[in-house]
């Protein structure tokens, strides 16, 4: 499966795996190749260390959209920071 996602301005708290603590993640929204809407929380994102990361950093820190209703509904309000 392939999805295209864009970052939103929402930061949420999630419990990762079997860890007892909560971590912060950014909510992303997008669609599958066939057009099915999806909401995703990403807690870590990395670029290959050997690559020039300047363009990635510039885009990542300024390009966040307001989440659509389906993406908001995917994560209960109690998780939104």
N, C-alpha and C positions, 0 to 999 in steps of 0.2 A: 504494500500500500504506500502511496505517496500522498503527502499533504503539502499545501502551501499555507504558511501561517504568517501573521504579522503581530508585532508586539502591541499590547494595550497598555494603558496607564495604570492598570490594577496590579497591586502587589498583594498576595494572599499568603496565609500561613498554612502549611501542610505538614502532616506527619509522614516522614520518609521511612518506608519499609517497616522494619521492626524496631527502629529507634524510638526512644521514649520522648525525645524532644521534638519541637516544631522547628521548621525551617521556613524561610521566606522564599517565595518564587513569584515570578512575573506571569500573569495570565496572558496567553496568546490566543488568537482566534484565526480561523481559516476554513478551508474546504479540502475535501479529498479530490482526487482526479475526476471522480464522477459527480462532484458537486455537493456532497454531503457536508453540512456545516459541522465543525469540530471546535472544541475549546481545549486548551492544553495549558498546563502549568509547568514552567521550566525553572528548575532551581539552580542549574549550572549550564554554562555555555562557554565553549572554548574554541579558539582558532589555533591552527598549527603554529607552534612556537617559532618555526623558521620563517614564516611568512610575514610580510609587512601587514601590520594590524591597524594602521592609522585610519584607513577608510572604514573598516569595520567599527572601530571605536567611535568615529565621528557619526556614523549612521545610528549605531545602537543607543547612544546617549540622547538623541534628539527625536527619533522617529517612533512615537507611541500614539496610538489612536484610542479613542473612547471605545470601550467594548460594546458590541451589539447585544441585544436582549438575550439571545440564546447563550452567549458566553457568560453574561452575568448570572443567568439562571443556573448554569452548570456548577457554580461555586456558591454555596450558601453565604449569606451576608456575615455570619459569625466568623468566616475565614478571611474576610477582607480587612486589610490594615488601613 
